[in-house]
Amino acid sequence: MLVTIAMAVTAASLRQYKALITVVVLSAALAGLPNSASAHPAEKVAATTPGQLAQLFVKAVRSKDPANIKALIHPAVLACANETTREYFDYILNKDLEDEPGENYKITVTETANNSLPPGLPEGLFQYPVKPTRQFQIDWNPTAYKSVTVIRAVAAQNGKWFLVYPCPNAAGMKAFHDMNVKRREQQEHARSLAGALEPQRRYELLALLKQGRKIDAVKKYQSWAGVDLTTAMQVMDVLETAPQ
């Protein structure tokens, strides 16, 4: 499976939610980005194995420099990044940089079983510009209660390995744009709900989040507010990132 997944692995419902969210995050990449996206020139890198590419990916994410991610992308993917697809690639890049592997991360490289797209991406709207032949998986544990997994599809060209991501066609871009608009509306709603929390309830939720018990916090908020899982997760995301 060739996707980016970031999840707490303590409940199936949260895994499903994260898989859906990261479909949007589904790591496409990053050419055609404005020059202002990076204040520094991209590092000249070349991976001769998928494992080395995974190490370079970790380094690029930690640099917080989109140009360093772009340097790892397969030329065929870069060719489909243009003004028409900019919204998609810009969003994907920013999401890629959010998941920074911890110190004790583990890399696993496997062959790809097939050329199918990640869950949630319709075949008729997205397509790999080059067939991936391997994938690397990076796992780490931010807390005792949470595990994060990042998976990237890769392919070789002229003895060098590159990241490979699906590219959208015109219909795919429209679907992504509509989803992106809805996502922003949902995030704004979540911020409003988080801001309306009573101090005592906010304190209880923050205490659970600090303990790494996000699922418990989600369930508790759902019992209070009567909202769906997606909304409850988004409210917890707001609380996790808000200044304390």
C-alpha positions in Angstrom: 0.0 0.0 0.0 1.5 3.3 -1.1 0.2 5.9 1.3 1.2 8.2 4.1 -0.4 7.1 7.4 -0.1 8.8 10.7 -2.1 7.2 13.5 -2.5 6.2 17.1 -2.7 2.4 16.9 -4.9 1.7 19.8 -8.3 1.6 18.1 -9.7 0.6 14.7 -11.9 3.7 14.5 -8.9 6.1 14.8 -6.9 4.1 12.2 -9.8 4.5 9.8 -10.1 8.2 10.4 -6.4 8.7 10.0 -6.3 6.7 6.8 -9.0 8.9 5.3 -7.3 12.1 6.4 -4.0 11.1 5.0 -5.5 10.2 1.7 -5.5 14.0 1.2 -2.0 13.9 2.5 -1.2 11.3 0.2 2.1 12.3 -0.7 2.4 13.7 -4.0 5.1 16.0 -4.5 6.3 19.1 -5.0 7.6 20.5 -8.2 6.2 23.7 -9.5 6.4 25.1 -6.0 7.1 28.9 -5.9 10.7 29.9 -5.5 9.7 31.5 -2.2 8.9 28.1 -0.7 12.6 27.7 0.2 15.1 30.2 1.3 18.0 27.8 0.6 18.9 25.8 -2.5 18.0 22.1 -2.4 20.7 19.7 -1.3 22.2 17.6 -4.2 21.3 14.1 -3.1 21.2 10.8 -4.9 20.0 7.5 -3.2 21.3 4.3 -4.6 19.0 2.1 -2.4 15.4 2.5 -1.1 16.8 2.4 2.4 19.2 5.3 1.7 16.3 7.2 0.2 14.3 6.7 3.4 17.2 8.1 5.4 17.3 11.1 3.1 13.6 11.6 3.4 13.9 11.7 7.2 16.6 14.3 6.9 14.5 16.3 4.4 11.5 16.3 6.7 13.6 17.4 9.7 15.0 20.2 7.7 11.5 21.7 7.2 12.7 22.8 3.8 10.4 21.8 0.9 13.2 22.1 -1.6 14.9 19.1 0.1 11.8 17.0 -0.3 11.5 18.0 -3.9 15.1 16.9 -4.6 14.0 13.3 -3.8 11.0 13.2 -6.2 11.0 11.1 -9.3 11.3 13.3 -12.5 8.1 11.8 -13.9 6.2 13.0 -10.9 7.8 16.5 -11.0 6.7 16.7 -14.7 3.0 16.6 -13.6 3.4 19.4 -11.1 2.3 22.7 -12.7 0.1 25.7 -12.1 -3.0 23.6 -12.6 -2.0 21.1 -9.9 -0.2 23.5 -7.6 -3.0 23.5 -4.9 -2.7 19.7 -4.6 1.1 19.6 -4.4 1.4 22.5 -2.1 -1.0 20.9 0.3 0.7 17.6 0.2 4.1 19.1 0.8 3.0 21.0 3.8 1.4 17.9 5.3 4.5 15.8 4.6 6.6 18.2 6.6 4.3 17.9 9.7 5.3 14.3 10.5 8.8 14.4 11.8 10.3 11.0 12.8 11.6 10.7 16.3 15.0 9.6 17.2 14.2 5.9 17.5 12.6 5.4 14.1 12.7 2.1 12.2 12.9 1.7 8.4 11.5 -1.3 6.6 11.8 -1.8 2.8 9.5 -4.2 0.9 8.5 -4.9 -2.7 5.2 -3.4 -3.8 2.5 -6.1 -4.3 0.7 -4.2 -7.1 0.3 -0.8 -8.7 -3.0 0.1 -7.0 -3.6 3.5 -5.7 -3.9 4.3 -2.0 -7.3 3.9 -0.4 -9.7 6.7 -1.3 -8.1 7.7 -4.5 -10.2 6.8 -7.5 -8.4 5.1 -10.4 -10.0 7.4 -12.9 -8.9 10.6 -11.1 -5.3 9.8 -10.0 -2.6 7.8 -11.6 1.1 7.0 -11.0 3.2 8.5 -13.7 5.7 5.7 -13.2 5.2 2.3 -11.6 6.6 2.0 -8.1 8.5 -1.2 -7.5 9.4 -0.8 -3.8 8.1 1.0 -0.7 9.8 2.1 2.5 8.0 2.3 5.8 9.2 4.5 8.7 7.8 3.7 12.2 8.3 5.5 15.5 6.6 6.1 18.8 6.1 9.8 19.8 4.6 8.6 23.2 4.1 5.4 25.0 0.5 5.3 23.7 1.0 6.4 20.1 2.7 4.9 17.0 3.2 6.8 13.7 3.8 5.1 10.4 4.8 6.8 7.2 4.9 4.8 3.9 6.3 6.0 0.6 6.3 4.4 -2.8 9.6 4.5 -4.7 11.1 3.6 -8.1 14.5 3.6 -9.6 15.8 5.5 -12.6 19.4 5.2 -13.9 20.5 3.5 -10.8 19.0 6.1 -8.4 15.9 5.8 -6.3 13.1 8.4 -6.1 9.8 9.0 -4.3 6.8 8.2 -6.5 3.3 9.7 -6.0 0.0 9.7 -7.8 -0.7 12.7 -10.1 -4.3 14.0 -10.5 -6.0 14.7 -13.8 -8.4 17.6 -14.3 -11.3 15.7 -12.7 -9.0 14.7 -9.8 -8.0 18.3 -9.2 -11.6 19.3 -9.0 -12.4 16.6 -6.5 -9.3 17.6 -4.5 -10.3 21.3 -4.6 -13.8 20.5 -3.4 -12.4 18.3 -0.6 -9.9 21.0 0.4 -12.7 23.6 0.7 -14.7 21.2 2.8 -11.6 20.5 5.0 -11.0 24.1 5.7 -14.7 24.6 6.6 -14.5 21.6 9.0 -11.3 22.9 10.6 -12.9 26.3 11.2 -15.9 24.6 12.8 -13.5 22.6 15.0 -11.7 25.7 16.1 -15.0 27.2 17.0 -16.1 24.2 19.0 -12.7 24.0 20.8 -13.0 27.7 21.7 -16.4 27.1 23.2 -15.3 24.4 25.6 -15.9 25.1 29.3 -12.6 25.5 31.2 -13.1 22.3 33.3 -13.9 20.2 30.3 -11.0 21.7 28.4 -8.7 20.9 31.3 -9.9 17.2 31.3 -9.4 16.8 27.6 -5.9 18.4 27.7 -4.9 16.1 30.5 -5.8 13.1 28.4 -4.0 14.4 25.4 -0.8 15.0 27.4 -0.9 11.4 28.5 -1.1 10.3 24.9 -4.7 9.1 25.4 -6.2 10.8 22.3 -8.8 8.1 21.7 -10.1 8.5 25.3 -10.2 12.3 24.8 -12.1 11.8 21.5 -14.7 9.5 23.1 -15.1 11.8 26.1 -15.7 14.8 23.9 -18.2 12.8 21.7 -20.1 11.9 24.8 -20.3 15.6 25.8 -21.0 17.2 22.5 -22.8 14.5 20.6 -20.6 15.0 17.4 -19.3 12.5 14.9 -15.9 10.9 15.1 -14.3 13.2 12.4 -15.5 16.3 14.2 -14.3 15.1 17.6 -10.9 14.2 16.1 -10.5 17.6 14.5 -11.4 19.3 17.8 -8.7 17.2 19.6 -6.3 18.2 16.8 -7.0 21.9 17.6 -6.4 21.4 21.3 -3.2 19.5 20.7 -1.7 22.3 18.6 -3.2 25.3 20.4 -0.9 27.3 22.8 -1.4 26.2 26.4 
